[in-house]
């Protein structure tokens, strides 16, 4: 990525900072593996056809995107398409009572794992959003899913330890520690899928 040679964080002028940040996003988006995105699209279509459930989750900024994703791939598609049958999708970040209870009783590393143990059925799919790919709560969830269903990763940096547990994944090119741009593009990927399926259901 040519943008990485003139990293936006080095800018002292705000207008130049904005330009470099936007250029960084452009370059990262241009390097998205379109074939990998298409494979994920096909996987989602299989999930819908088989009437399985998609579970989405992540930490920090990715957590906010997973909440949006549950709406965009669920109700929003139904609202904007002619079909009344959309994705059966659930965000594991949404229920604060459940999250805090699990974190308090069994540890933060189990906040997603314990929800999956209750809800995940054979053949279901998890979409995990992560920049570093090294969060223990995400890794434990992905390890448990393997053999029961599939894991799709929307990942940044080099994919981290989570990468090896993903059946399908997209790597968002970025420098390590650049969480913001990764999270920006995770949201864009969500909108790519949402707008595509609005016209296909």
N, C-alpha and C positions, 0 to 999 in steps of 0.2 A: 504494500500500500504506500503510494508516494506521499500521502498525507502524513504518515508517521514520521517522515523526515523533518517535517516542520510542525511539530506537535502543538496543538492549540494551547496547552497549558503554559507554554513559554511566552505567550503573547502578553505584552504590557498595555497595549492599546485595545480598548474594549471592542471597537469596530473590527479590528483585525482578528481579535479573539473569536467573534461571531462568525466571520468569514471562514476561519480555519476550522471551527467546530462543524460548520455546515459542510465544508469540503471533506472533512473526516467521515461524516455520515455518508456522504455521496460515495466515497471510495469504498467504504465498508459494504454499503448496499450493492454496489456494482460487483463486488466479489462474492455475493451470496451464491451458493451452489443451487442453481435453479432445478437441476435434476433431483437433488436431495429434497427440495421443497415439493416437487411433484410426487416423489415416493411417499412423503408424509401425507399429501393430499389423497393419494390412493388408499393409504392405510385408514384414513378417517372415513372414507367412503365405505370401506369394508366394515368398520365398526358400526356405522349407521345401518347398513344392510342387514347385519346380524343382530341389530337391536341391543348392542352392548353399551356399556357406560364408559365415558371418558372422564378421568379424574385429572384435574389440573392443580398444580401447586408450586410454590417457590418461596423464597425469602426476600425480605426487603422490598425494593422496587418491583421485583418480579412478582411478589405476592399481590401487589396492586394490579398488575397486568393479568394475573390469573383470574382475579375477580371480574375484570372487564371481559376476559375471554369467555368465561362461563355465560355471560350475558350475550356477547356477540355471536357465539356459535350456537346459542340456544334460542332464547326469545327473539333476539333481533333478526335472525334468519327467518323465523316463523312469521314475524311481523312484516317483513319486506319481500317474502316470496309467496307463492300460491300454495305451498305445501304446509300442512298442519303437523307434519312429522319431521322434526329437526333432530339435531344431535341430543342424545341424553348425556348431558355434561354437568359435572359437579365440581365446584372449587373447594378444596380442603383448607383454604385459608379463611373462609367466610365466617365460621362460627367461633366467636371469641371465647365463649363459655367452654366449648370443647377443647380449643387450643390451650387455654390456660389451665384447665383441669388436667389434661395429659401432661403438660409441661411441669405442673406443680407436683403431680403424683408419681410420674415415671421418668421425667426428664425431657428437656426440650428436644433432644435428639430423636424422640419418639412421637412427636406431634403429628406427623403424617403416617408413619408406620401403623400406629394403633388405630387410626381411622380406617386405613386400608384393610386391616385385619377384620374389621366389622363389615365393611361395605363391598370390598373388591371381590368380584366373581370371575371364575375362569373365563378367559377370552376378553376381559375388559382391557382397557388401555390407559396408561398414565402419560400425560404430557408434563414434563418437568422443565421449569425455567430456571436457569442458573447462569451467572456470569463465570464464576471460578470453576464450578463443577466439583467443588471440594467440601461442600457443607455436609456434615455427617448425617443430619436428618434426611437429606435428599438421597444420600448414598444408601442408607439403611432401608429406605422405602424401595429404592430401585432393586436392591439385592433381594428383597422379599418378593417383589413382583415377578422376577425372572422364574420361568417355569409355570407361572399361573396366567400371565398375560404379557403384554408388550409395553416397553418404555420408549417414548419419543422425547428426545432432548432438544430444547432450543438453548444452545450453549454459547458462551463467550470464550475468549482467550484460547487455550488449547483443549478445552473440554474437561480438563481435570480428571479426577478419579471416576467421575460419573460416566464418562464417555464409554467405558468398556461395558457398562450395563445397559446401554441404549441399543435398541433394535434398529431404530431410525433416528437420525439426528441432523441438525444443521449447526454448523460452526459459524459464529459471527466474528469476522476478523477484527481484532482490536489489540491494543497493547494491554498487558496486565495492569490492573488497577483502574482501567477506564470503564467503570461500571455504568456510568450514565449513558454513553453511546450504545452499549450492549442492550441496556434496558429500553432505550428508544427504539431500537430495531426489533426487539422482541415484540413490542406493541405493534409495530408496522407489519410484522409477519402475521400477527393475529388478524389485523385488518385485511391483509391480502386474502387469507383463507375465508374470513367472514364475507367479504364482498364477492368473492368467487362463488361461494355456495348460495348466496342470496339469489343468484341468477340460474342456479342449477337444480334446485329442489322444486 
